[in-house]
Amino acid sequence: MMKEGQVRIPSGCAIAAAISRNGKRFSGQIITDAMRPMHDRSNGLGGGFAGYGIYPDYRDFYALHMFFDSRATRKECEAFLKEHFEIVKSELIPTRKIPEITDEPIIWRYFAAPLRSVLANMQLDEEEFVVRTVMKINTEMKGAYVFSSGKNMGTFKAVGFPEDVGVFYRLEEYNGYSWTAHGRYPTNTPGWWGGAHPFTLLDRSVVHNGEISSYDANRRFIEMFGYKCNLMTDTEVITYIMDYLLRIQGLSLEEAASVVAAPFWKTIDNMKDAEEAEKLRYLRTVFPSLLITGPFSIILGFDGGIMALNDRLKLRSMVVGEKGDMVYVASEEASIREMEPEAENVWAPSGGEPVIVKVKGGAF
């Protein structure tokens, strides 16, 4: 407990991830435990996890995780979904009552596929249709929020410390080949259930430690392409930037990293590899509004892998470790040691250097 006059200077937020290169599925208990040594990086206003490979029986359907403020809102939203999707399963997401998590909304999930007739009528591919559906619900349906919308993956988040959120969602009952986690310490945005990390769109999820000083420029650009930032936190825009660069523009992970954490012009000018320098110069010129400035470390989860990335000045901590086919990422080495006490090759990536780990060389 702090005494009067003492000032606590937090390191700000906690992130962690674990992934099996061989696609071996392991319990979410591991990632829940990983957050315990970093308890003081959070303040109880948000925690969350994303698990990949957790729904093998429904791998061909989008898992829509949703918050509702009332049964009436759920019924209204469900009627809308039934007009556009084939819903093969609809249920409450299992939770356990614990005193640390309170004021929970209705937490629901649907396993669904877009109706082919609707896609043909709108002349959209299914991913674009799902994205537009998520934006419509989150923007126009008061009291309803889609907080996860990928296939064979799911996000679990709440207001609380992350280790309590993991217990609340019974993550030990899920098995996945990749997990990411976040403990929130909000500084200038509210702590609420929809504002906890990870932020997810389709199979891409983002956890973030830091603050985005370029948020307004990033948001204005990305909203020109149909994305809507309405979850009251700056991190949301990173998820949409990644979706735009990877899905819409078709960039590689390395190229996307070179956009959001672009090298300084001087660094590019001094590069000996002329072809690489020209590519980086092109990316900086074409996507100047998607450069993310300010201190950050992020972990991007996606179908078949993760990418960890610091800002180009490395103003936030991030450590990587390995053991066998497992790769671990966290804000602190103590978290990695909690997951694997005998972790090897523990190192800190340089600023702007993406660490990309893929399962079996591609999509799982």
N, C-alpha and C positions, 0 to 999 in steps of 0.2 A: 504494500500500500504506500502511495506517495504521501509525503508530509507537505504541509503548507510551505510554499516557496520553492519546492523542488519542481524541476521541469523535465519531463520525459521526452527525449528525442527519438522517435521510433525509426527503425530502418524502413518501415513502410511495407506492409503486405508480405505474404509468403506464397511462393509457387513451388510445385513439385510435380514430377512425372516419373513413371516407370513403364518400360516397354520391353517385350520379349521379341528379339529379332526372329526367332523361329515360330512366332505366332502361338506360343504356349499361353493358355489362358490361366490366370491366377486370380485369387480372391481380392476384392476391393478392401479387405482388412488391411492389406499392406499399405495402400495409399492413405487410408485413414490414420494409421499409426505414424506415417511419415510426417504428419502435420503437428504431432504433439511436441517435438522439440522446438518448433517455431511458434509456439503459442503466443509469445509476447509480440510477435509481428502483427497480430490481429487485435481488434478491440471488440469482437463479438457482434459486429454489425454486418457480417456476411461471410459465408463459407460455402464451398461447393466443389464438385467433382465431375469429371466426364470419363465414362468408361466405354471402350471400344471392343466389339465382339461379344457383347453381353446378351444379345438377343438372337442366338443362332436359329431358333425355331421360327423366327419372324424376319429373317435376314433380308427378304425381298420387299418388305413393307417399311414405310417411313414410321418411325416411332415419334409421335407427337406428344411431348411432355407439356402439360399446361397447368397454369394457376387460374382458379376461378374465385371470385369473391362471394358467389352465392350459387345455389342450385339453379335458380332461374337463369343466371348468366350461362351456366354450363349447358342447360337445355337449349338456349338460344344458339349458342355456338355449335352445339352438336347438330342441330337442325341444318345449320349452314354447311358444316362439314359433310353431312350425308348427301347434300345436293351435288357435291364435287368429288367425293372420295368413296371408294369401297372400304368400309371399316370392318376388319375381320376380328378385332378384339377391342373392347373398351372397358377400362377398370380404374379404380383408385390405385395410385402407386402405394405399395405397402410402406408403412412407417411404424415406428414404435414411439409411444408417448414417453417423453423424458422432460424433466423440469427445465432443462436448459433451452429448449426450443418451444416458443409460445406463439400465439396469434397466427397459427398457420392457416393459409387459405385452403380451398379444396384443391388437392393435387392429383391430377388425372393423367392418364395416358391412353392414346389411341394408336393402334397399328393399322395403317391405312395406305391405300394406293390410289392415285388420281384416276378418275373414270376416263376411259379412253375416248368416250364420246365428247367429254368436256375438253380434253386436250385437242382433239381434232377440230372442234368448233372454235377454240381460241388460237389454234395453230401455234402451240407452245410445246416445248419438250417438258418432261415431268419435273425436272429440277427447277426450271424457271417458274413453272406453275406453283410449286411448293413455296418457293421464295415469295412470290406475289401473295400467296395465301397467308403466309406468316406476317408479312407487312400489313396486309389488310386487317387481320385480326388484332394485331398489336396496336394499330393506329385507330381503328374505327369501332372496335367492340370494347366498350368500357367495362373494366373488371375481368377481362380475359386476356391472358398472355401466353403465347407459345414460347417456351424457353428452351426447347430442344426439338430438332426436326430432321435428324439424320436416320440412315438405315443401319441397323445392327449396332447402334450406339445410343447413349443417353446421358443427359446432364441431370445432376441432382444438386440443388442449391437451396439456401435458406438464410434467414437472419440468425446468426449464431457463430460460435467458434467452429472452425472446420472439423475438428475432431468430434465435436458433438453432432454436427451435421451428418457425418459419416455414420454415427450410431443411429441417429434419427431415421435415416433412409435404409438402414440395414444393409449396408454395402458389403458386409461379409458374405451375404447370400448371392452376390453377383460374381461372375468370373469373366474377365476380359483379358485380351492380349496387351492392352495399353490403357493406362490411367493417367489423368492429370488432376491437379488439385490446386485450390486457392484459399488463402485466408485473407480477409479484407481489413484494411485500415483506412476507411474513406476520410478524405481531408476536406473536400469541397463539394461533395455530392451526397445525397441522402442514403442512409442504410435501409434498404427495403428488399423484399424477397426477389423481385424482378431485377434488382440492381446488383445482386451478388454474382460473382463469376462462377463458372465459365459463361461466356457469351457464345452462343452457338447459332449457326445457320447451315442447314443441310448437315453434312458430316464434319464440318470444320468448327472447332471450338478454340477459344482463346482465353488463357489466364494471363494476368498482367500485374506486374509490380512496378509502380511508378506513376507518372503524371504526364499527360499529353498537352504541351503548351501550344501545339499546332491544331488543336481539336477543331476550332471554328473553320479553319481553312480546309481541313480534311473532311469535315461534315458537309460543308457547302458543296464541295466537289462530288462527293459520293452520292448525295441526295439528288443530283442531276440525273442519276441512272436508276431511280426508283426505290432506293433504300430510304428508310425512315429511321432516324435516331430519336427514339422516344423513351428510352429506359433510364434516363437521367444519370448517366455516367459516361465518362469519356472513352472507356475501354470498348464500348459497343461498336464504335466506328472502326476499330482495328479488324474486327471480324468481317465487317462488310467490305473493307479494303481488300482483305485477303480473298474473299469470295470473288470480288470484281477482278482482281489481278490474275487469279488462278483459273477460275471457271469462265469468266467472260472474255478476258484478254488472252488466256492460254499461256501465261508465263510459267516458267519452271519455278520451283521453290527458291532456288538460288537467285533467280532474277527478281522475284517478288521481294526477297530480303534486300536486294540491292536498290529497290525502290523505297521501301519504308525506312531503311537504315543506310541510305546512300553514302558512299565515301565522299569526303570533301573534294571540291574541284581541284585543289592543289594536289591531293593524293592521286587523283585520276591523271592529272597532267604529268606527274612524275613516274607513272607506271612504265615499265620496260616492255610489257606485252601490249603492242599497239592495238591488236584486235580486241583484247579485253577492255582496254581503255575506251575504245570507240563504242563498244556495247554499253558500258557504264555511262558514258556521256550521253548516249541516245536515251537510256532509261531515265536519267535525270532530267533531260529536256522534255520528254513526252509526258512524264508523270510528276511534274514538280509539286503539285498540290497534294500528293500522297506521301511525301516525305514526312515522317513522324519525328517531331522534335520534342525535347524534354527527356528526362531520365526514364528509362524503361527496361525491363526484361520481360519477355513474353515466352509462352510455350503454345505453339499452334498444334492442336491435335487434328488428325484427318484419317480417313479410311486407309489403313495400312501404314501409319507412321506418325512421327512427331517432328516438329522443328522448333528448336530453342534459339532465341535471338536476343542479344543486348542492343541497346542504342549504340551509336558509333563511338561515343566517348566512354562507354561502360560505366554509367553513373549508378547502376544498380547491380547488386551481386548476383551471380549465378554460377553454379558448380556442376560438373558432370562426372559421373563415375560409372564403372563397368564391372561385371562379374559374369563370366560365362556368356550366355546369349542375352543377358539382361543389360539394359542401359538405364541409368538413373540421372535425373536432373532435379536440382533444388536450389533454393536461395542460399541454403547453408549446408555445409558438409555433414553437420550433425543429423540432418534429415536423411541424407543418403545412407549414413551409418545405421540409422534406425531401420531402414528397409533392408540393407545388406551390410552387416558389420565388417565383412571381409572385402568390401568393394575395392577395386584396383583402378589404376590409371585415373585417379581423381585429378581433375584439372579445371581451370577457369577459362572459358572461351574469351577471345579478344572482343573488343567492341565491334559490332557490325558483322561478326563472323557467325554465320548460321551453322548450327549443329543439327544435321538431318539424319534421322534413323528410320529406316523402312523395314517393314516385316517381309521377309522372303523376297526382297527386291521389288515389291510392288503392292498393289491392293490386296488386302486380306480376303 
